[in-house]
Amino acid sequence: MTAYVGLLDIGRPRPGETVVVSGASGAVGSPVGQIAKIKGCRAVGIGGSADKCEYVVGELGFDECVDYRPEDLVRSLRRGCRPASRPRRLNAFVRA
């Protein structure tokens, strides 16, 4: 319920937009990314380890995941939010 209301009622993403989710492998973050994908958005997760990021992309279906610990988070988010066909842009951020 928290993921649904937070994303759809407050964030209101539109198809083609980019949704960034902190805590992407958690109980709220994981459904936020999955709902974003169902709604036609690009889902970029933020996780605390390489294993979590592999899970977020491989199992949960996010487009990208950034491990905030060993990387420069800003640079990684820029890279993750920039698919080849769209400009670099963040449309919604969900802190889960």
PyMOL commands that set and color helices and strands:
alter all, ss='L'
color gray80, all
select helices_A, chain A and resi 2-11+29-38+50-58+73-80
alter helices_A, ss='H'
color red, helices_A
select strands_A, chain A and resi 18-22+42-47+64-67+92-95
alter strands_A, ss='S'
color yellow, strands_A
deselect
rebuild
show_as cartoon
